[in-house]
């Protein structure tokens, strides 16, 4: 059975975006831009379930 690395690449991309938005959120909080902080936090909350769904559908642990 051929292995597909597309779900792994998608998962890495989403998790990398999580890191970027977390850094952006901390930076905006430090400079007291609270609206941008909340927006980055919401994007982080949206990205995490997407990463979880990619993991559940694409990456088979039992192979």
ABEGO torsion letter per residue (X at the ends): XBBBAAAAAAAAAAAAAAAAAAAAAAAAAAAGBAAAAAAAAAAAAAAAAAAAAAAAAABBAAX
